[in-house]
């Protein structure tokens, strides 16, 4: 969402919320991503997203606005809604990566291993690299 003025989000610019209907909100201007306008990123929670997948953008922004308006501090002048159907794994593999040895070495890694999101994918990639080094050597 683009605001017509500053938000009420304090530095460093992101707030993790309770999870439903919104799990995270960030002020991209405070974070240094958006230089010229106050652009807010809002992540809907997984349950809200699942239940409301087919609602119109207008319905979604109205509902989401009600749950985050205290953080906005200014009016929304423009917005975009993006739907990522597979943004969170429903079930996580217990380990950070998986090694398959036959018929050849194959290592599986990603955000469905041990922890979700980009952070989980990064940790999983490190785990996969460590496993590869220990299995194959330098």
Secondary structure, 3 states (H helix, E strand, C coil): CEECCCCCCCCCCEEECCCCCEEEEEECCCCCCCCCCEEEEEEECHHHHHHCCCCCHHHHHHHHHHHHHHHHCCCEEECCCCCCCCCCCCCCECCCCEEECCCCCEEECCCCECCCHHHHHHHHHHHHHHHHHHHHCC
